């Protein structure tokens, strides 16, 4: 199971890299930082059916940091939601694969662009499941820079008040946002204590260790009476040495030479 998710994470990075290169697009660093989380979710956690993306009882996964969409598009195609060839259309005029997530793509729950929307929507979905007495869970992945948005903190209050134990938030805590380090732009620390003060169950992990990731999701499912947040300590650009912890890879696309170097490193 863990070996499967590790292999999937490599494929997510390779496909994402190629997509960003061919489209001369952005956000590869943030796509790489969450690749391991996505791999574990889609191999071992989410209850879903690629042949029936709108299955009523599916678990819902919301990527709120929609600018890092190449990683989600990659994992969805690799899990059979749509043909791999469609990835070649990423970023092109008329393509379904836009540069931010769009719900027109099978397996994508919401269109994202403006940050701070995923968690409020996730709260609504989780609350609806409670009212309808449905067993599906809702997972929302946000960026750390995205936590600057006040809408998230309103949603945190609501989720705890409504005891949404069927909701799991994941923070991709790579500590670099669009214009600098998070502690310099708008310091989030002490982040764990803030979530605890909002009455959330908090689990903090190495967001690249697949065993730790799976254990965290397993623990979250057992919590009753409050929502869970997994603070995943990650590295922006994880998997490619020249990208790791480098702000410029929030926006830059790799050229042909950089593409070749990165591809070799991911395969190691």
Beta strands, then each sheet from edge to edge (+ up, - down):
strand 1: 60-63
strand 2: 138-143
strand 3: 167-173
strand 4: 176-177
strand 5: 180-181
strand 6: 201-206
strand 7: 228-233
sheet 1: 1+ 2+ 3+ 7+ 6+
sheet 2: 4+ 5-
end
